Amino acid sequence: MASVSQSASLANIAAYLKHTHACDEQTALKEAREVMHNLVSMRQKGFITGWYFDEQGHLELLPSDAILKRILLDDD
C-alpha cells in the first residue's frame, strides 16, 4: 500500500464527514477542504506519502520512510 499517494478524494472525505458527523452537504464540503489542505500540507512537508480509507472506512495516513524511522527509533 506504500505506493498510494491519494485514494481518498475530496468528495470521499466530504461523504465520510457528512455520514459520521451528521452534517449538511455544505458543512461537510467545507470541512473536507480543510482536511484535504492539511493532508496535502503534511505530504509536502514529508510527514506522509499519502492517505486512503481502510476496510473499516477510517481515513489512514501513510507515513514517510523518514517519519517511520523516527518513530521506530523513539520506540527503542
Backbone torsions as a table, in degrees:
resi	resn	phi	psi	omega
1	MET	NA	-6.7	-176.5
2	ALA	-63.8	-15.1	-179.4
3	SER	-85.6	-3.2	179.8
4	VAL	-71.0	126.4	175.5
5	SER	-104.1	-31.1	177.6
6	GLN	-172.0	108.4	176.6
7	SER	-118.6	-1.3	174.7
8	ALA	-107.8	106.6	-177.4
9	SER	-78.4	171.6	176.1
10	LEU	-57.0	-43.8	179.4
11	ALA	-63.7	-39.8	178.3
12	ASN	-64.1	-43.3	-179.6
13	ILE	-66.9	-41.0	178.1
14	ALA	-62.3	-43.1	178.8
15	ALA	-63.2	-41.8	177.5
16	TYR	-59.7	-48.3	-179.1
17	LEU	-65.0	-39.9	179.1
18	LYS	-61.1	-42.4	-178.7
19	HIS	-72.2	-48.0	-173.8
20	THR	-77.1	-27.2	-177.4
21	HIS	-112.1	5.7	177.8
22	ALA	48.1	46.7	178.9
23	CYS	-106.3	167.2	-179.6
24	ASP	-76.8	169.8	-176.3
25	GLU	-58.3	-45.6	-177.3
26	GLN	-64.4	-43.9	178.6
27	THR	-65.4	-43.1	179.6
28	ALA	-61.4	-42.4	-180.0
29	LEU	-66.9	-40.6	177.3
30	LYS	-61.3	-47.2	179.9
31	GLU	-65.9	-38.6	179.5
32	ALA	-63.9	-37.7	177.1
33	ARG	-62.3	-39.9	178.7
34	GLU	-67.0	-43.1	177.0
35	VAL	-59.7	-47.9	-178.6
36	MET	-62.0	-41.6	177.5
37	HIS	-58.4	-45.0	180.0
38	ASN	-66.7	-38.4	177.9
39	LEU	-64.5	-45.0	178.8
40	VAL	-62.8	-41.1	178.5
41	SER	-61.2	-44.7	178.7
42	MET	-63.6	-37.2	178.0
43	ARG	-67.4	-43.5	-179.8
44	GLN	-63.7	-32.0	178.9
45	LYS	-81.1	-6.8	177.5
46	GLY	87.2	11.4	179.6
47	PHE	-78.1	-38.1	-179.4
48	ILE	-130.6	160.8	174.8
49	THR	-107.0	-13.8	179.5
50	GLY	176.1	-172.8	-179.3
51	TRP	-153.8	157.1	-178.6
52	TYR	-163.3	165.2	172.0
53	PHE	-93.9	129.5	179.1
54	ASP	-80.3	-177.0	-176.6
55	GLU	-62.1	-26.2	179.2
56	GLN	-89.5	-0.1	179.1
57	GLY	85.5	16.3	178.2
58	HIS	-92.7	140.2	176.6
59	LEU	-74.8	119.5	-177.5
60	GLU	-111.9	144.1	176.9
61	LEU	-104.8	143.8	176.0
62	LEU	-103.4	105.9	-178.6
63	PRO	-67.0	148.9	176.9
64	SER	-71.0	163.6	178.4
65	ASP	-60.0	-39.5	-179.7
66	ALA	-63.0	-41.6	179.5
67	ILE	-69.5	-40.1	177.7
68	LEU	-59.4	-42.6	178.8
69	LYS	-62.2	-42.0	179.3
70	ARG	-64.5	-40.4	179.3
71	ILE	-63.5	-45.9	-178.7
72	LEU	-65.9	-37.2	178.8
73	LEU	-68.8	-36.7	179.7
74	ASP	-67.9	-25.4	-179.4
75	ASP	-76.8	-17.9	-177.9
76	ASP	-74.5	NA	NA
